[in-house]
Amino acid sequence: ESAKYAGKGLPVLVSSEVASERYSICRECPQLTDQYRCNECGCFIRKKVNLAASSCPIGKWEAVV
């Protein structure tokens, strides 16, 4: 998805504020493992929260368009 965003001229990364907000939400989620990986999607959250095209698989935060 990030490549599609880049191809359309959309931002690939979110601001540090958005990333922090997303990360705070994930840290409270029971699906987050001790290795900071999401049990729902398998992604490494510390990286995923920075990507504009990413969204939470259980709807806690959305992609930025």
C-alpha positions, 0 to 999 in steps of 0.5 A: 500500500505504501508504494501505491501511496507514493505512486499517487504522490500521497505521503508515505509517512505520517507526522510524529504526532499521528505516529505517537497517537497510533502507538499509544493506542496500540500499547493499550491493546491486548493484541500487542505482544511483548515484542511489539508485534500485533497478534491480529496482523503480525506487523511490527507496530513500531514500524507500522504506526509510521506508515500513512497507508496502514490501518489497525486490523480491528479498527482502532485507527485508520489510514491517513489519506 
